[in-house]
Amino acid sequence: MANTGYISSSGIDQRFTTGPYSGSIVTSSYSSGSTLLGPTITFYQSFISGTIDDIVVCNSLFERYYYDPISCPLGDCLPPIALSVTPASCETQTYQYSFLFDSGSTSADYSTIEYSTITDFSSNTGSVFVTNSVGYTNPINISNLELLPPLSSPVYFRVFNSCSISGTSSYSNIISASCRLAPPPSTSPFTVRLKNNMGSTLFYTLNSTEYSLFNTNNIDLTINDLNPLNFTFRTLQPESNSFPIFVSGSSSTFNGYVSTNLSDPTPDSNGNPVYQSINNYPSTLYFNTEGTPDASIEVDRSLWNGSGLLELDFSSLSIPNEENPWYSEESGIGGF
């Protein structure tokens, strides 16, 4: 006998609603539409427990049953079971997926695997036909979809059987696959500490706002991302004097990765603006007090996503003539 589509359940209550047996439980002697003693007898069906029998029989009628063609498909062409699907590669997009399923039916001539980027398969859908389909694992190429998905987007798969005797089965369960992209590397906060040992107030401008740093005080500026930190500064020292900035790092591990760059528009002894860049610490930068601002500084940690501390110690110490970009033997100016 072919499957009827009905599943037996002790959780269903069927009772007569009209006729001489109104209110009685329906037994095997009666069915919907039977004519007894003249009138047509009807009955209602409702769930009274919400559970289904542990033993599910599909090819017989029962006193208590409900219609479920998905779990108990009509005919003998049973639906397959989708087991697993995985992308062929998560390094590069090949649009190929390995799909494994159990055809679930010895009478299936072939199976049709459908795939889509839409959960209900309403659009952007493709299919492939498979014969001898039990345990099928050959790669499925979905590159014929109208809209191709990125690696991180799920692709949904389902399958149904076609049988020579009983037509087609219902669909299998739906499964999906996607590549989980590696999260971007986390960026730890990086600290730039300004130390004022100039003997007077240091003024620095950050994001168009000027701040004061009094003598012998420190201030920590935090870089939370990989963007550079830029600020300009000025001092209350006399014009045309040159001073050092002693730059040190809390660890040698970011040597070569964190750069500190200083630009000073005051022309050197050759008439050129001064630009200095260092990425090994400790080291020294120099600036000239002529003009306003005195100079600008950029701390670039784009190659370093770890934590760290970089100290910039603004000092009033003199610069040796041979290290002073602004020193000129002819004029004897540029430093102390």
Order of alpha helices (4+ residues) and beta strands (2+ residues): beta-beta-beta-beta-beta-beta-beta-beta-beta-beta-beta-beta-beta-beta-beta-beta-beta-beta-beta-beta-beta-beta-beta
